[in-house]
Amino acid sequence: MTEQPQTEETLFIFKELEANPNATQRDLSSRLNFSLGKTNYLLRELILKGFIKAKNFTGNPGKLRKIHYLLTEKGLEEKFRLVKHFLQIKEVEYNKLKQESDLLMKTYGGEYGPK
């Protein structure tokens, strides 16, 4: 896979897998409001990167194959990196809004309308 920018989708998958390690692709798809195809694609890419490990836990050949998706140590590190990245973005957004608010308060004297 080519290197992609950080996505909130990846972070959502990490969080959901930590909260629900028995989640199937259909469960993830439904909970995250992603198409099943997108969920499958994202999981495969995360497995290829070593962030998630897929483990088959149904050994009976006549049964439907069930898979657990587990975050690896590398996946946990990536999750923390993504959380930090998105917190930094939110902090920048907050600071810009705060400056704008302060300017409005200074300009209009605490009222939200023309003087």
C-alpha positions as a Markdown table, in Angstrom:
| # | Residue | x | y | z |
|---|---|---|---|---|
| 1 | Met | 0.0 | 0.0 | 0.0 |
| 2 | Thr | 1.2 | 3.5 | -0.7 |
| 3 | Glu | 1.7 | 5.7 | 2.3 |
| 4 | Gln | -1.5 | 7.5 | 3.1 |
| 5 | Pro | -2.1 | 10.5 | 5.4 |
| 6 | Gln | -3.4 | 9.8 | 8.9 |
| 7 | Thr | -7.1 | 9.0 | 8.8 |
| 8 | Glu | -9.6 | 9.1 | 11.5 |
| 9 | Glu | -11.0 | 5.9 | 10.0 |
| 10 | Thr | -7.9 | 4.0 | 11.1 |
| 11 | Leu | -8.2 | 5.4 | 14.6 |
| 12 | Phe | -11.9 | 4.5 | 14.7 |
| 13 | Ile | -11.1 | 0.9 | 13.7 |
| 14 | Phe | -8.3 | 0.7 | 16.4 |
| 15 | Lys | -10.7 | 2.0 | 19.1 |
| 16 | Glu | -13.5 | -0.3 | 18.0 |
| 17 | Leu | -11.2 | -3.4 | 17.9 |
| 18 | Glu | -9.9 | -2.6 | 21.4 |
| 19 | Ala | -13.4 | -2.2 | 22.7 |
| 20 | Asn | -14.9 | -5.2 | 20.9 |
| 21 | Pro | -12.1 | -7.7 | 20.1 |
| 22 | Asn | -14.7 | -10.3 | 18.9 |
| 23 | Ala | -16.1 | -7.9 | 16.3 |
| 24 | Thr | -16.6 | -9.3 | 12.8 |
| 25 | Gln | -16.1 | -7.2 | 9.7 |
| 26 | Arg | -19.9 | -6.9 | 9.5 |
| 27 | Asp | -20.0 | -5.6 | 13.1 |
| 28 | Leu | -17.3 | -3.1 | 12.4 |
| 29 | Ser | -18.9 | -2.0 | 9.2 |
| 30 | Ser | -22.2 | -1.4 | 11.0 |
| 31 | Arg | -20.8 | 0.3 | 14.1 |
| 32 | Leu | -18.5 | 2.6 | 12.1 |
| 33 | Asn | -21.0 | 3.2 | 9.3 |
| 34 | Phe | -18.5 | 2.1 | 6.6 |
| 35 | Ser | -19.4 | -0.1 | 3.7 |
| 36 | Leu | -18.4 | -3.8 | 4.1 |
| 37 | Gly | -16.0 | -3.4 | 1.2 |
| 38 | Lys | -14.3 | -0.4 | 2.8 |
| 39 | Thr | -14.0 | -2.2 | 6.1 |
| 40 | Asn | -12.5 | -5.2 | 4.4 |
| 41 | Tyr | -10.0 | -3.0 | 2.5 |
| 42 | Leu | -9.0 | -1.1 | 5.6 |
| 43 | Leu | -8.5 | -4.2 | 7.7 |
| 44 | Arg | -6.4 | -5.9 | 5.0 |
| 45 | Glu | -4.2 | -2.8 | 4.8 |
| 46 | Leu | -3.8 | -2.6 | 8.5 |
| 47 | Ile | -2.9 | -6.3 | 8.6 |
| 48 | Leu | -0.3 | -5.7 | 5.8 |
| 49 | Lys | 1.2 | -2.9 | 7.8 |
| 50 | Gly | 1.4 | -5.1 | 10.9 |
| 51 | Phe | -0.9 | -3.0 | 13.0 |
| 52 | Ile | -3.6 | -5.7 | 13.3 |
| 53 | Lys | -3.3 | -9.5 | 13.4 |
| 54 | Ala | -6.1 | -11.7 | 12.2 |
| 55 | Lys | -6.6 | -14.9 | 14.1 |
| 56 | Asn | -8.9 | -17.7 | 12.9 |
| 57 | Phe | -10.6 | -19.2 | 16.0 |
| 58 | Thr | -12.9 | -21.7 | 14.3 |
| 59 | Gly | -10.9 | -24.8 | 13.5 |
| 60 | Asn | -13.9 | -26.9 | 12.4 |
| 61 | Pro | -13.9 | -27.1 | 8.6 |
| 62 | Gly | -17.7 | -27.4 | 8.4 |
| 63 | Lys | -18.4 | -24.2 | 10.3 |
| 64 | Leu | -18.3 | -20.6 | 9.1 |
| 65 | Arg | -14.9 | -19.2 | 9.6 |
| 66 | Lys | -14.7 | -16.6 | 12.4 |
| 67 | Ile | -11.8 | -14.3 | 12.8 |
| 68 | His | -10.6 | -12.2 | 15.7 |
| 69 | Tyr | -8.7 | -9.0 | 14.9 |
| 70 | Leu | -6.1 | -8.1 | 17.5 |
| 71 | Leu | -4.1 | -4.9 | 17.7 |
| 72 | Thr | -0.4 | -5.6 | 17.7 |
| 73 | Glu | 2.2 | -3.7 | 19.7 |
| 74 | Lys | 2.9 | -1.8 | 16.5 |
| 75 | Gly | -0.8 | -1.1 | 16.1 |
| 76 | Leu | -1.0 | 0.3 | 19.6 |
| 77 | Glu | 2.0 | 2.6 | 18.9 |
| 78 | Glu | 0.2 | 3.8 | 15.7 |
| 79 | Lys | -3.0 | 4.4 | 17.7 |
| 80 | Phe | -1.2 | 6.5 | 20.2 |
| 81 | Arg | 0.6 | 8.4 | 17.4 |
| 82 | Leu | -2.8 | 9.0 | 15.6 |
| 83 | Val | -4.4 | 10.2 | 18.9 |
| 84 | Lys | -1.6 | 12.6 | 19.4 |
| 85 | His | -1.8 | 13.8 | 15.8 |
| 86 | Phe | -5.5 | 14.5 | 16.0 |
| 87 | Leu | -5.3 | 16.2 | 19.4 |
| 88 | Gln | -2.7 | 18.6 | 17.9 |
| 89 | Ile | -5.0 | 19.4 | 15.1 |
| 90 | Lys | -7.9 | 20.0 | 17.5 |
| 91 | Glu | -5.6 | 22.2 | 19.7 |
| 92 | Val | -4.7 | 24.4 | 16.7 |
| 93 | Glu | -8.4 | 24.7 | 15.7 |
| 94 | Tyr | -9.3 | 25.6 | 19.3 |
| 95 | Asn | -6.6 | 28.3 | 19.5 |
| 96 | Lys | -7.8 | 29.8 | 16.2 |
| 97 | Leu | -11.4 | 29.9 | 17.4 |
| 98 | Lys | -10.3 | 31.3 | 20.8 |
| 99 | Gln | -8.4 | 34.2 | 19.0 |
| 100 | Glu | -11.5 | 34.9 | 16.9 |
| 101 | Ser | -13.7 | 34.9 | 19.9 |
| 102 | Asp | -11.3 | 37.2 | 21.8 |
| 103 | Leu | -11.3 | 39.6 | 18.9 |
| 104 | Leu | -15.1 | 39.6 | 18.7 |
| 105 | Met | -15.3 | 40.2 | 22.4 |
| 106 | Lys | -12.8 | 43.1 | 22.2 |
| 107 | Thr | -14.5 | 44.6 | 19.1 |
| 108 | Tyr | -18.1 | 44.3 | 20.4 |
| 109 | Gly | -17.5 | 44.6 | 24.1 |
| 110 | Gly | -19.0 | 41.3 | 25.0 |
| 111 | Glu | -22.1 | 41.7 | 22.9 |
| 112 | Tyr | -22.6 | 39.9 | 19.6 |
| 113 | Gly | -23.9 | 42.7 | 17.5 |
| 114 | Pro | -22.7 | 46.1 | 16.2 |
| 115 | Lys | -22.1 | 48.8 | 18.7 |
